[in-house]
Amino acid sequence: MLESPTAVSLFWFRRDLRLDDNSGLYHALKSGLPVVPIFIFDRHILDELEDPQDKRVEFIHSSLHDLQKELIARGATLDVRHSTPEQAWQDLIREYTFSAVYANRDQEPYAIERDRRITRLLAAEKIVFKQYKDQTIFQADEILKDDGKPYTVYTPYRNRWKRAFTLKDAAEVASRTTGRFFRQEPRPIPPLSELGFKTTGASFPSREINTLVVKNYDRHRDIPGIQGTSRLGVHLRFGTISTRFAVRTALELNETWLDELIWREFFKSILSHFPEVAEHPFKPQYAAIPWINDETHFELWCRGETGFPIVDAGMRELNTTGFMHNRIRMITAGFLSKHLLIDWLWGERYFAAKLLDYDLSSNNGNWQWAAGSGCDAAPYFRIFNPLLQEKKFDPQQTYIKKWVPEIGTTDYPQPIVDHAFARIRAIETFRTALESIRR
């Protein structure tokens, strides 16, 4: 028996887990038909996750329960499936009467291919798949150079972005005040155990913007021992707050924070225009770098046992919480690729497995920046000295002592590499490889 004998519209939640200020949901509610909200725990994605205590799955699960409470208060329910998207939509076609599916556009390579498959599947049933811009203020083809080519340097991209921006771009989409949801009894959300995961009891950052932190962002953002950053990365990643809301707040409070939000859009633009960067260096010549790829050194880096306190503190913070301070991400990434001469892809994939706020475009872009192989990257001869970084940004070792309590004792390991030696080795390795390409 059909669960919706009368026609409905379906809205597919993905990276937009909120009812407010949600572009695709706004348009679904404007369709004139009652809306059924759908979420699919994608087996293609979940089956690739190795850690049964992956905090990101738990965050999504928790966010869905929050959504469910809001929907139940409106007499509706979230319909949550655990399947492949193809199977889920075949089932939904049998269960509901609908001619349109609404969603927000996702520009990561897997999502693009997934949506192509689902578009074909739905079209075969004469169902239209409508997608809207929601993750960014501007899509990749909206901020281009005068010759129509994409920007590959951040500063001119940022300047064009700001010239193109008006307050209407960040206007709130009043999705809660228009249209209605399909009324039905609450459906249960599959427990984590049914998805193949375990509860960790992790505490997640609040999605409320700390206005004092944002106001002081430009002065405090590089100090890891205090809360000098917004900690909103996971909420922007999974859409529990909207980019438009974040931009409106940045405009009111701190332009440096706005610039960081624009960096996110810049890296999304790079990934959209140059999808090969997901697996290869943006600068092709960097494929010639003869990485050492010492597996023992890599394992010590992963565990936070390199003998460089600020590096080790960052890695332990990441392993424990799924978060790493922005400045420390730069230091740890530079240390792996320059001091240890380990392929940046190894580190990028480790971060991808651990970061609560993992976003392919930003993670990839920042790793390639640190390794020198990316667009607008730091030159290969720019090599952070971890000890100087510690003295500059954590002079009292507030951050280090929190994550490396054995610092200063015989239990703490000796450095696995000498900084001066590693710096010279990295410069010579990169220079020789790059010069050989030019000859």
N, C-alpha and C positions, 0 to 999 in steps of 0.2 A: 504494500500500500504506500502511495506517495505521502510523504510527511508534509508536503505543501501542495494540496490540491489546487490552490490558486497560485498564480505566478509570484515569484519573489526575485530579488536581486541578491547575488552572493558577493560578499566582500572577503578577500583573502588577506589576512594579516600575515606579514613577513617581518620586515625590519622596521616596524611602525606600531609597536604594541601600546597604543593609547587610543582613546576615543576623541580627545580634544585635538584641534588643529591638525587634522589628518586629511590630506588632500583626497586620496582615493575614497575614503569612507564618506567624506563630504559629498562627492559626486554620486556615490552609491545611494546615499540617503535622499539626494535630489532627484533620483530616477522616478520617484512616484510610487515605487513598489516597496513593500516591506523588505528589510535587509536581514539576511542571515550571515552572521560573522563566522568565518572559517579560519582555523589554524591547522597546519599540517606539520607534525614532527617528521621531518624528511629522513627516511631510512638511508637514502644515498649519503646524507651528511652524517647522521648519527653513527652509522656503521663504520665510518672512517675514524671516529674518535677513540683513542686508545685508553684513556683514563676513565674508569667507571664512576669517578667522582669529579667529572668535569664541571667546574663551577658555572660555566656558561649555560649549560643545560639546566642547571638548578635555577639560575637567574631567570631564564626564559619561563621555566615552569612556575616560578613565584610570580612573575609578571602576568602570566595568563590567569592565575588565580585572582590577582587584583582586577584584571579586566572583567573576569567573570562576575565578581561582586558588583561592579558598576552595571553590567548588563542585566543581572538578575533584578537589580533595583528598578530597571526599566521594563521588567516583564519578559526579558529576552534571555538568550543563552549563547555561549560560545560553543561552536561545534568543533571539537578537537579530534583530529585523526592522527594515527601513527601508522604511516605507510609510505610507499613511494608516491610522489605527486601524481604520477600517471594513474596508479591504482585508486588513489583517493578521489581523483576527479571522475573516474569511471563510476565509482560508487555514488558520488554526489549526483551525477547525472541521472542515476536510477532513482534517487531518493527525493529529489526536489524538482520543481518545475521552474525553470529559469532560462532566460535568453541572453543574459549578460553577467559577466564576472568582472568585478572591479578590484584593482590592486594598485600599489605604488611601485614604480619602476626601480629595479635593482640592477646596477651596472657591473657587478662582478661577473667574471667569465662563466662560472658555473650557473649563476642565476639567469644570465642571458640565454644560455643554451636550454636550461630547464623551461624557461618561459616560451621559447620557440616550440618546444615539444608540446607544451600544454596548449598553446595557441592552435596548433594543428589538430590536437585531439578535440578541443572545443569546437573548432570550425567545422569539423566533420559532423557535428550535431547541430550546426547552425547557431552556435552560441558565440557571441563576440567577447573578446577578452580586452578590456579597457584598462590602460595603465597610465599613471599620472606621476608627475614630478613631486617628490616629497623629501628625499634625503638631503637635497641641496637647494640653495637659492637659485643657482644657475646650473644647467646641464652642460655637458662637455662641449656641445656645439654652439653654446650661447656666448661663450667668452673666447673669442678668437682674435688673432692679429689682423691687421688691415688687409693682408693678402689672403685671409681665410684659413691660414694654417694655425695649428694649436701652439700655444705658448709652451716653452720648455724651460723657462726661467721664472722663478716665483714672483720677483718684485714687479715686473711689467704686467704679469697676470693679475696680481693684487691691485695694481693701479687701475687696470681696465675694469676689473670686477667692481671696484668702488665707484668708478665713473658710471657704470651701467646700473648700479644699484639705486633704487629709490625705496622709500618706506613702504610702498605698496607691495614690494617683493617680499617683505616680512609681515604682511598683514595676516592676521589670524584667520584661519578657515573655521568658520563657526559650525563645525559638524554636529555639535550636540543640540543645536537649536532648530535643525531642519530635518524633516522626514521621520520615519519610524522604523523600528526593528520588528522582525517577525516574532510574534509572541509564541513561545513554546516553553515547556517545562525545562528546568535546568538539566543540562547534560553533564555527566561526570567528566572531569579531566583525568586522563590516564595517570596513575601514580608513576613516580620516577622509576620504581622497580620494574614496572611493565615496559618502560622504555629502555631498560638495560643499564640504569644508572642508580647511584646511591646518594642519599642525602649527606651533605658535608657539614651542614650547620653554619655555613659561611655567612658572614654579615656583609651586605652589599651597601655601597655608597648611596646616600639619599639622592633622590632626583630633584630635591629642592635646591635651587641655586643659592649658594652662600654669597650674598651680595658683598660682604666685607672682604672675602677672599678675592672676588673678581675685581673689586675696586683697587686692591693692592697687587693685582696679578703681575704687573710690569715690574714691581719692586721685589716680589717674593718668589716668583715662579722658579728660580734656579736653586732654591734652598731646600734640599730634601728633608731636613730635620723638622720642618714645620709644614702645616697644611697651607701651602702657597699656591696650589693649583686646584681647579674646580672639582676634580674627581668625577666629572660627568661623562668621561669617555664611554663607559659601558652603556649609559642611557642614550647617548647619541648613536652608538653602534646599533642598539636594538630598538631605537625609536620610542623609548618610554618618555622622552621629551622631544619636541620638534626642533629642527635646525632653525626654523623661523623664530621660535621663542628665544633660542640661545642668541641669535643675531640681534634681536630687538634688545635683549638685556645687555649685550656687549656694546651696542650703540649708546646706551644710557650710562654705562659704568666704566668701560675700559677698552680703548682702541687696540691695545696690544693683544687682548683676549680675542677681539674680532679678527685680528691678523692670523691668530692660530686657527680660528674656524675657517678662514679662507685657505690656509694651508691644506686643510682636509679636502676642500673642493678642488684645489690645484692637483693634489695627488689622485683624486678620482678622475679628473680630466686626463691626466697622464695615462692612467690605466685604461681608460676608454679609448683614447687615440692610439696607444701603443700597448696592446694587450700582451705582447711578447715579454714585457718586463716582469710578468709574474714568474717566469722561469729563467730569464736571461738578463744580462746587464743592459741598462738603457744605452750606455756607450759600448758598442759591440767590441771595441778593442780591448776592453777589460776582460773579455773571455780568455785572453792570452795569459792572464796572471797565473803563474805556477804555484798555486796554493800548496802549503805543506800538509794541511789537513791531518794533524796529529790527533788521533782519536783519544789518547790519554789526556792531552791538554784540553780537548773539547769537553770531555767528561768533567774535568776539574772546573772548567768555566761554568758548565751547567750547574754543578753542585755549589758553586760559590766558594771554591777552595784554591784560588789562584795565588794567594799571598798578597794580593793588592786589595786593601780593605774596602775601598769604595766600590770596586767591581764586585767583590764578594757580597757586600751588603745588598747591592742591587739584585743580584741573582737570587739571594735567599728571600728577599722581599717578594720577588716574582714567584718563586716556587711555593711560598707559603700563602700568599694572598691573591695571586693572579694580577697584581698591580705592580708597576714600577714607575718611579718618578721620571718625568720627561728628561731632565738633565742626565739622570743616571742611565737612561736608555741610550743616550748618545755615547756616554763613556763606555758602557759595557759592549756596545756594538763596535765602536772603534777599537777597543782592546782586542776583541776576537779577530777582526779582519786585518788589523795592522800589527799589533804586538805578536799575535800568534799565527798570523798568515793562514787563517782558516776561512774557507769560502763563506762569504756573507750569507749564502743561501742556507747553510747549516744553521746559522744563528736565526735567520728570518723564520725558518720552519720551527725552531724551538720556541721562539716567541709566539708563533701562530698557535702552538699547542698549549701554551700557558697563559697568555694574556686574556684577562676577562674582557677587555675592550678591543680584542683583536679585530682589525679591519684590514683586509688585504691591501688596499691601495695605500693607506697610511703606513702600515708596517713595512711593506715593500719599499715605498718611497724613502722612508727614513733609514732603512738598512742600506739601501744603495747610496744615500747621501753620505752615510758614515764610511762606507767602503770606497767612496770616490767614483763609483761606476754609474751613479744616477744622474738625472737631470738636475742642473743647478747644484751639483754636489760639491762638498768640500774637496779641495785638491788632494791628491794622494799623499803629498808631503805634509799635510796638516795632520799631526798625530798628537792627540791629547796625552799629556803626562798625568797619569792617574793620581800621583802624589800631589801635584800642583792643583789639580781639580779638587782634591780633598781639602787642601788648605784654603782654597778660595771659597768653596761652597759648603763645607762641613768642618770649619776650623776647630770646633769643640768636640768633634766626633759624636755629635748627638745622634745622627742617623746611623753611623757605623756601629756605635755601641749597642744600639737597639737590635741590629741584625747580626752582628758579629761579637757576641758577648765575650768570647775568648781572646779578643784583641789584646795584645801586650803580654800574653802568656806563652809558655812553651807549647801550648796546644794549637796555637795558630801557625799555619804552614809558612815556610819561607817562599818568597816570590818564585814562580815557576819560570820566569824569564827576567833578564835584566832590561830595564827600560831603555837605557842608552843603546845597548846592543840591538834590541828589537826595533828601535826607531830607525837606526841606520840600515838594518836588514830590510825593513819594509820599504824604505825609500829606494834603495838599490834594486830590490826585486821589482817594484812597480816601474821604476824608470827604465830598467833594462827591457822588460816585457813590452812596454809601450813604445819605446824607441825601435825595437825590432819590427814592430808592426808598421811604423812610419817608413822604414828603410825599403 
